[in-house]
Amino acid sequence: MDDKELNETSGVSAYAEAYGSSFANLTKAVKKLGALKNVSVQVDQMNMVTLKKQLDDIQRLSEESLRLANFLAERTAAHRMAVSETDQREWTDLFRANLSTQRTVEGDFPQFLVFPIEIRVDFANDQVLINKKITRKLHPKAVADAVERELNRVYAERFNPQQFMKVLLRAFDLLIAEAGTNNVKTQSVPLTEVYKLLTLRAGSSSYSAVQFAFDIYRFRRQEERSLNGRHVTFGASKNRSGYIIPRQGRDPEVLGSLEVTGPESAP
């Protein structure tokens, strides 16, 4: 492979093919240099035979490491991760393949959703955003591993369904009062309006729509969804625009409304 071809490499597999052996050789050279750290012992003891050999080895390995480092610095600076559709498809396929089999990946390069984790690939700035957290690891396997760790973290977080239900009912009551349709046993309000109320002060940047959907998902997994005789349910979206909630082994639901059943829909 000539210099022109090396400078034009792009994609994940081309990166490994073009520079894998050079990185392996650099790693070996650096490890061998590290093993020569006891040269000071020979200096103190004036063991001239061993010292000369070690100094020769240090010089040779240093020259080899510098040559490889210069080569790789130049070539990797010119490498592009995903400049073509083929590169992007390769990265996406590897990312999906390295996630656990029960994960559902929505979206396509450069933005994905592994509920409730949002992933945005930003190779222009050599970074990937995972729920707005920046990682500089660009390999699809490394990103998949980071996503798995974040998924394990968010699913393990404490969730208070009673508190969430109180928040939903408070928003429901405000929206019903504004509409002037209270004192009816069953009422529904758009979930989009509920979400707007919940983010009125802090803004959507601090509580995303995906996070809201995740809270609904966790709330619906609870058996108790009633408070003071009022029962909370969610209605499907009629036009398929709403909050997407995954279901194990089935197509996801799209929820569009918050419904409350009870003696009266509003106090």
Legacy VTK file of the C-alpha trace (Angstrom):
# vtk DataFile Version 3.0
C-alpha trace
ASCII
DATASET POLYDATA
POINTS 267 float
0.000 0.000 0.000
1.549 3.327 -1.056
1.450 6.668 0.780
-1.463 7.947 -1.312
-3.589 4.930 -0.436
-2.650 5.155 3.230
-3.639 8.799 3.373
-7.049 8.012 1.900
-8.091 5.260 4.304
-11.473 5.460 5.953
-13.758 3.221 7.974
-13.298 0.818 10.872
-11.902 -2.233 9.052
-9.518 -0.155 6.921
-8.112 1.363 10.103
-7.212 -2.058 11.487
-5.923 -3.359 8.147
-3.748 -0.335 7.396
-2.287 0.327 10.827
-2.934 -2.730 12.966
0.507 -4.310 12.490
2.276 -0.967 13.027
0.388 -0.368 16.291
1.240 -3.924 17.404
4.928 -3.333 16.690
4.864 -0.002 18.505
3.242 -1.642 21.527
5.938 -4.336 21.589
8.733 -1.762 21.323
7.274 0.343 24.136
6.884 -2.735 26.359
10.506 -3.716 25.756
11.618 -0.196 26.610
9.633 -0.403 29.810
11.416 -3.629 30.698
14.751 -1.772 30.550
13.833 0.557 33.401
16.373 -1.206 35.622
19.245 0.393 33.678
19.923 2.552 36.743
21.000 -0.581 38.627
23.753 -1.230 36.087
24.814 2.413 36.286
25.133 2.264 40.077
27.015 -1.037 39.964
29.186 -0.012 36.979
28.301 -3.289 35.261
29.711 -2.027 31.983
28.963 -5.120 29.873
25.269 -5.225 30.791
25.006 -1.445 30.763
26.382 -1.205 27.196
23.939 -3.864 26.014
20.999 -2.128 27.657
21.995 1.269 26.255
22.235 -0.245 22.773
18.784 -1.790 23.222
17.339 1.509 24.465
18.770 3.380 21.485
17.476 0.815 18.988
14.023 0.560 20.544
13.736 4.337 20.912
14.537 4.829 17.225
12.042 2.127 16.260
9.344 3.603 18.517
9.918 7.111 17.183
9.760 5.917 13.579
6.524 4.023 14.181
5.011 6.884 16.219
5.767 9.419 13.462
4.332 7.103 10.814
1.143 6.442 12.782
0.685 10.073 13.812
0.767 11.161 10.184
-1.430 8.402 8.839
-4.082 8.327 11.569
-4.439 12.115 11.355
-5.511 11.616 7.734
-7.826 8.691 8.481
-11.574 9.344 8.367
-13.960 7.153 10.309
-17.109 7.409 8.219
-16.938 9.558 5.111
-19.028 7.292 2.899
-22.304 5.424 3.203
-20.314 2.178 3.184
-18.237 3.341 6.160
-21.336 4.484 8.013
-23.140 1.204 7.344
-20.093 -0.749 8.546
-19.900 1.295 11.757
-23.648 0.897 12.361
-23.605 -2.869 11.744
-20.680 -3.339 14.144
-22.346 -1.146 16.763
-25.570 -3.164 16.584
-23.686 -6.485 16.603
-21.796 -5.588 19.788
-24.907 -4.685 21.782
-26.628 -7.383 23.772
-29.203 -9.314 21.766
-32.202 -8.043 23.745
-31.460 -4.436 22.820
-33.547 -2.717 20.169
-31.722 -0.045 18.183
-33.791 2.667 16.528
-32.568 5.318 14.146
-29.579 5.258 11.853
-26.168 6.822 11.547
-25.314 9.258 13.087
-28.195 9.233 15.650
-29.501 6.172 17.471
-31.837 5.365 20.326
-31.360 2.317 22.535
-34.233 3.115 24.868
-33.817 5.243 26.853
-30.236 6.018 25.775
-29.693 8.519 22.972
-26.490 8.176 20.970
-25.111 10.789 18.583
-21.981 10.036 16.581
-19.915 13.172 15.923
-16.782 12.138 14.082
-16.151 15.718 12.955
-15.187 16.423 16.585
-13.816 12.937 17.338
-16.513 12.167 19.888
-19.717 10.253 20.538
-22.468 11.604 22.802
-24.233 9.045 24.982
-27.134 10.812 26.685
-25.094 14.025 26.294
-22.065 12.449 27.977
-19.026 12.690 25.744
-16.827 9.692 25.016
-13.716 9.953 22.855
-13.807 6.237 22.078
-14.909 5.963 18.466
-14.757 2.236 17.752
-18.314 0.814 17.506
-17.538 -1.948 20.035
-16.213 0.590 22.548
-19.327 2.729 22.049
-21.598 -0.315 22.416
-19.841 -1.225 25.675
-20.310 2.339 26.963
-24.005 2.235 26.018
-24.445 -1.083 27.840
-22.883 0.393 30.978
-25.168 3.422 30.783
-28.218 1.193 30.251
-27.317 -0.892 33.298
-26.921 2.300 35.302
-30.255 3.904 34.354
-32.245 0.687 34.794
-30.723 0.252 38.244
-31.635 3.793 39.339
-34.263 4.156 42.043
-37.690 5.147 40.763
-40.587 6.353 42.912
-43.814 5.439 41.068
-46.040 7.088 43.682
-44.230 10.389 43.313
-44.392 10.165 39.519
-48.130 9.440 39.709
-48.648 12.520 41.891
-46.797 14.624 39.320
-48.927 13.211 36.503
-52.160 13.844 38.382
-51.120 17.382 39.236
-50.397 18.114 35.577
-53.641 16.394 34.555
-55.698 18.507 36.956
-54.140 21.731 35.689
-54.828 20.838 32.066
-58.405 19.761 32.808
-59.027 22.992 34.743
-57.702 25.037 31.826
-59.999 23.159 29.441
-62.994 23.633 31.767
-64.080 20.000 31.461
-63.826 18.788 35.050
-66.351 16.729 37.047
-66.361 13.945 34.463
-65.538 10.422 35.554
-63.072 9.761 32.738
-60.945 12.363 31.006
-57.812 12.368 28.930
-55.211 14.991 28.112
-52.419 14.893 25.514
-49.137 13.598 26.877
-47.364 16.303 24.919
-49.146 18.901 27.056
-48.242 17.011 30.225
-44.598 16.996 29.161
-44.697 20.739 28.438
-45.962 21.376 31.955
-43.272 19.182 33.495
-40.537 21.068 31.642
-42.050 24.541 31.981
-39.461 25.727 34.491
-36.380 23.575 33.978
-36.753 23.183 30.216
-36.586 20.102 27.987
-32.789 20.063 28.097
-32.884 18.935 31.741
-35.693 16.390 31.228
-35.828 15.014 27.715
-38.842 13.492 25.997
-37.041 10.139 26.009
-36.546 10.379 29.780
-40.244 11.160 30.172
-41.088 8.094 28.083
-38.720 6.021 30.225
-40.486 7.169 33.404
-43.823 6.177 31.859
-42.318 2.817 30.932
-41.145 2.242 34.529
-44.429 3.479 35.977
-46.478 1.085 33.834
-44.468 -1.852 35.159
-45.901 -1.176 38.627
-49.058 -2.983 39.717
-50.399 -0.057 41.732
-51.424 2.845 39.529
-54.145 4.357 41.691
-54.134 7.190 44.201
-57.109 8.308 46.315
-59.514 6.351 44.114
-58.130 7.788 40.868
-56.614 5.343 38.374
-53.981 6.398 35.860
-53.730 4.843 32.385
-52.309 5.859 29.020
-53.991 5.893 25.635
-52.460 4.942 22.305
-51.669 7.713 19.857
-54.206 7.907 17.049
-51.785 9.419 14.540
-48.719 7.402 15.699
-46.988 10.518 16.968
-46.291 10.403 20.672
-44.023 8.713 23.154
-42.595 5.378 22.088
-42.637 2.726 24.814
-40.888 -0.613 24.145
-42.522 -3.970 24.869
-40.559 -7.175 25.411
-40.726 -9.344 22.293
-43.378 -7.151 20.671
-43.562 -3.988 18.607
-43.287 -0.818 20.695
-46.378 1.166 21.674
-46.865 4.814 20.817
-48.705 6.559 23.654
-50.450 9.872 23.106
-52.685 10.586 26.091
-52.870 10.484 29.866
-56.198 9.137 31.112
-57.591 9.235 34.631
-60.552 7.215 35.848
-62.175 7.803 39.206
-65.100 9.289 41.083
-64.226 12.565 39.412
-61.448 13.253 36.972
-60.413 16.363 38.876
-60.792 17.303 42.522
LINES 1 268
267 0 1 2 3 4 5 6 7 8 9 10 11 12 13 14 15 16 17 18 19 20 21 22 23 24 25 26 27 28 29 30 31 32 33 34 35 36 37 38 39 40 41 42 43 44 45 46 47 48 49 50 51 52 53 54 55 56 57 58 59 60 61 62 63 64 65 66 67 68 69 70 71 72 73 74 75 76 77 78 79 80 81 82 83 84 85 86 87 88 89 90 91 92 93 94 95 96 97 98 99 100 101 102 103 104 105 106 107 108 109 110 111 112 113 114 115 116 117 118 119 120 121 122 123 124 125 126 127 128 129 130 131 132 133 134 135 136 137 138 139 140 141 142 143 144 145 146 147 148 149 150 151 152 153 154 155 156 157 158 159 160 161 162 163 164 165 166 167 168 169 170 171 172 173 174 175 176 177 178 179 180 181 182 183 184 185 186 187 188 189 190 191 192 193 194 195 196 197 198 199 200 201 202 203 204 205 206 207 208 209 210 211 212 213 214 215 216 217 218 219 220 221 222 223 224 225 226 227 228 229 230 231 232 233 234 235 236 237 238 239 240 241 242 243 244 245 246 247 248 249 250 251 252 253 254 255 256 257 258 259 260 261 262 263 264 265 266
